[in-house]
Amino acid sequence: MNIILKPNFDPLFSQYQKAIRFDNIDDAQEDATLLFNTAVQKLKPKVMLKELFIDGHSTKDGLPTVTIESLEFTGKALRVLNDVHRVFVYIATCGNEMEDFDIYSLDMLAPYWLDIVKSQALGVARREMLAYVRDAWQVKRPLSVNPGSGNVDIWPIEQMQDLFKLLGGGGEIGVSLNGSSLMTPNKSIAGLLFTSAESDWESCAHCERERCPSRRVPFKEKM
């Protein structure tokens, strides 16, 4: 059964001001304030979670492969699941409530401002998810592996399609996938949470994109 989390979203305007350099946009401060107030009122971050078990570990074309609910997932990153038998499949999102907002009626920087607020909402969803996994399933340090995170050969983003199947799709929390396996809303993440002896795992450590805005740790080595 899917677990649905709906955390409260109450960001500080001062943090938003700092992020968008509010003091430097004298002629657009009214639009920036309007956007913030609208987004905070509308956005409802959400998480969908499910506890599952790995049915088998194998290799395919020389790459680590795990089978979950009869679906195969293959990629270099999945070697971190070699000693793992329980995973938590998840989708976390900022919420889709601003997707129909007429962003282009505001200043040309408004899409960037909206992404800042949506990122804050996604952060709230992610923290709620990790707290739930720690408390409900006694996972001391949840780690995450995600399709499409890092280089294309680490865990191909196309496998996001099967990941969504494990949860019956993302419609229950307003997240959809397009043909390129990109999620809408854009500030959404999906993957597998787990705990492992490799306690310092971070997909960012194996991603060669130096200027990735979502980088959490420095590049370590190519997988």
C-alpha positions as MATLAB code, in Angstrom:
seq = 'MNIILKPNFDPLFSQYQKAIRFDNIDDAQEDATLLFNTAVQKLKPKVMLKELFIDGHSTKDGLPTVTIESLEFTGKALRVLNDVHRVFVYIATCGNEMEDFDIYSLDMLAPYWLDIVKSQALGVARREMLAYVRDAWQVKRPLSVNPGSGNVDIWPIEQMQDLFKLLGGGGEIGVSLNGSSLMTPNKSIAGLLFTSAESDWESCAHCERERCPSRRVPFKEKM';
ca = [
       0.000    0.000    0.000;
       1.248    3.470   -0.869;
       1.971    5.926    1.939;
       1.049    9.548    1.147;
       2.668   12.422    3.045;
       1.503   16.041    2.830;
       3.839   18.258    4.869;
       3.117   21.890    5.658;
       4.882   24.476    3.508;
       5.643   27.772    5.207;
       8.881   29.249    3.767;
      10.470   32.476    4.931;
      10.150   35.458    2.608;
      13.614   36.582    3.732;
      15.177   33.390    2.353;
      13.366   33.888   -0.934;
      14.539   37.510   -1.099;
      18.132   36.440   -0.623;
      17.886   33.663   -3.207;
      16.515   35.929   -5.961;
      18.623   38.983   -4.973;
      15.474   40.943   -4.268;
      17.318   44.192   -3.531;
      18.700   44.259   -7.079;
      15.332   44.111   -8.875;
      13.800   47.456   -7.922;
      11.452   47.537  -10.909;
      10.200   43.969  -10.355;
       9.854   43.649   -6.592;
       6.064   43.856   -6.757;
       5.907   40.948   -9.218;
       8.390   38.934   -7.165;
       6.357   39.449   -4.002;
       3.105   38.548   -5.758;
       4.628   35.355   -7.099;
       5.957   34.322   -3.694;
       2.643   34.923   -1.931;
       0.692   33.068   -4.619;
       3.048   30.092   -4.689;
       3.160   29.759   -0.910;
      -0.622   29.823   -0.754;
      -1.074   27.281   -3.547;
       1.838   24.825   -3.418;
       1.204   21.598   -1.517;
       4.356   19.436   -1.405;
       3.670   15.706   -1.375;
       5.400   12.355   -1.085;
       4.341    8.866   -2.150;
       6.218    5.938   -0.576;
       6.044    2.169   -0.594;
       8.082   -0.503    1.163;
       9.209   -3.238   -1.232;
      11.702   -6.100   -1.319;
      14.312   -6.993   -3.910;
      13.468  -10.374   -5.450;
      16.893  -10.978   -6.924;
      20.351   -9.614   -7.737;
      22.032  -10.422  -11.034;
      23.950   -8.872  -13.926;
      22.770   -7.885  -17.388;
      25.272   -7.024  -20.101;
      27.845   -6.889  -17.329;
      25.877   -4.352  -15.282;
      24.351   -4.801  -11.803;
      20.650   -5.648  -11.996;
      17.953   -5.914   -9.348;
      14.467   -7.334   -9.753;
      11.593   -5.768   -7.831;
       7.986   -6.864   -8.332;
       9.058   -8.691  -11.549;
      10.578   -5.493  -12.977;
      14.298   -5.386  -13.774;
      16.429   -2.312  -13.059;
      19.942   -2.166  -14.501;
      22.743    0.366  -14.092;
      26.183    0.934  -12.605;
      24.693    2.721   -9.602;
      22.727   -0.347   -8.572;
      25.879   -2.034   -7.283;
      25.125   -0.153   -4.030;
      22.146   -2.487   -3.601;
      24.284   -5.654   -3.626;
      23.764   -6.228    0.106;
      20.285   -4.694    0.227;
      17.004   -6.611    0.347;
      14.504   -3.948    1.435;
      13.945   -0.681   -0.426;
      11.461    2.173   -0.300;
      10.328    3.396   -3.694;
       9.301    7.039   -3.666;
       8.169   10.098   -5.556;
       8.492   13.494   -3.873;
       7.223   16.710   -5.411;
       6.802   20.415   -4.814;
       3.148   20.029   -5.842;
       1.427   20.714   -9.163;
      -0.747   23.607   -7.997;
       1.264   26.276   -9.869;
       1.441   24.443  -13.200;
      -1.469   26.420  -14.667;
      -0.358   29.776  -13.246;
       0.130   32.474  -15.913;
       3.803   32.987  -15.179;
       4.374   35.050  -18.332;
       2.059   37.796  -17.121;
       4.838   38.767  -14.710;
       8.437   39.900  -15.128;
      10.683   37.844  -17.411;
      12.538   36.522  -14.345;
       9.353   35.059  -12.859;
      10.025   31.452  -14.054;
      13.330   31.546  -12.192;
      11.646   32.929   -9.061;
       9.004   30.231   -9.202;
      11.651   27.528   -9.451;
      13.215   28.904   -6.264;
       9.940   28.523   -4.334;
       9.242   25.124   -5.884;
      12.716   23.951   -4.859;
      11.972   25.041   -1.298;
       8.714   23.064   -1.393;
      10.513   19.991   -2.733;
      13.045   20.328    0.082;
      10.204   20.235    2.611;
       8.796   17.099    0.951;
      12.185   15.383    0.942;
      12.861   16.129    4.610;
       9.405   14.850    5.581;
      10.027   11.683    3.600;
      13.382   10.981    5.257;
      11.958   11.654    8.711;
       9.081    9.238    8.033;
      11.397    6.465    6.855;
      13.582    6.892    9.926;
      10.642    6.845   12.335;
       8.234    4.373   10.718;
      10.734    1.838    9.384;
      13.661    2.405   11.773;
      16.116    3.268    9.006;
      18.859    5.240   10.745;
      20.467    6.736    7.628;
      18.364    6.513    4.466;
      20.374    6.649    1.239;
      18.916    7.266   -2.209;
      19.630    6.100   -5.726;
      17.772    7.745   -8.614;
      17.332    7.053  -12.338;
      18.856    9.857  -14.388;
      21.003   11.170  -11.541;
      24.548   11.540  -12.821;
      25.966   10.350  -16.126;
      23.665    8.530  -18.512;
      25.298    5.153  -17.861;
      24.967    5.290  -14.055;
      21.222    4.492  -14.013;
      19.429    5.442  -17.259;
      16.551    7.861  -16.809;
      14.379    5.688  -19.068;
      13.998    3.268  -16.150;
      11.970    5.934  -14.393;
       8.995    4.490  -16.312;
       9.209    1.151  -14.482;
       9.965    2.883  -11.193;
       6.628    4.699  -11.495;
       4.912    1.364  -12.171;
       5.964    0.171   -8.713;
       3.750    2.921   -7.273;
       0.953    2.630   -9.803;
       2.055    5.919  -11.396;
       2.403    9.339   -9.843;
      -1.114   10.604  -10.461;
      -2.084   10.204   -6.821;
       0.196   13.137   -5.961;
      -0.080   14.991   -9.281;
       3.213   13.903  -10.875;
       3.410   12.713  -14.476;
       6.124   11.392  -16.801;
       6.540   12.396  -20.430;
       7.981   10.263  -23.215;
      11.502   11.341  -22.280;
      10.955   10.208  -18.670;
      11.026   13.776  -17.365;
       8.677   14.576  -14.508;
       6.057   17.291  -14.233;
       6.165   19.306  -12.007;
       9.836   19.852  -12.758;
      10.766   20.061   -9.075;
      10.048   16.403   -8.394;
      12.340   13.511   -7.566;
      11.894    9.735   -7.599;
      14.031    6.773   -6.714;
      14.798    4.091   -4.162;
      15.656    4.711   -0.530;
      17.727    2.069    1.222;
      20.291    1.497    3.927;
      23.615   -0.152    3.211;
      27.096   -0.849    4.510;
      28.259    1.689    1.913;
      27.129    4.468    4.219;
      28.705    7.328    2.282;
      26.926    6.639   -1.024;
      26.006    9.744   -3.020;
      25.229    9.569   -6.732;
      26.656   13.088   -7.087;
      30.090   11.700   -6.225;
      30.091    9.859   -9.550;
      28.522   12.562  -11.734;
      30.947   14.480  -13.959;
      28.678   17.524  -14.448;
      30.743   20.048  -12.520;
      28.174   22.869  -12.642;
      25.073   20.858  -11.775;
      22.907   23.124   -9.548;
      21.728   20.110   -7.538;
      25.204   18.830   -6.665;
      25.433   17.819   -2.994;
      29.018   16.487   -2.815;
      32.178   16.950   -4.907;
      33.001   14.557   -7.756;
      34.801   11.477   -6.406;
      35.322    8.999   -9.209;
      33.832    7.736  -12.449;
      31.884    4.507  -12.040;
];
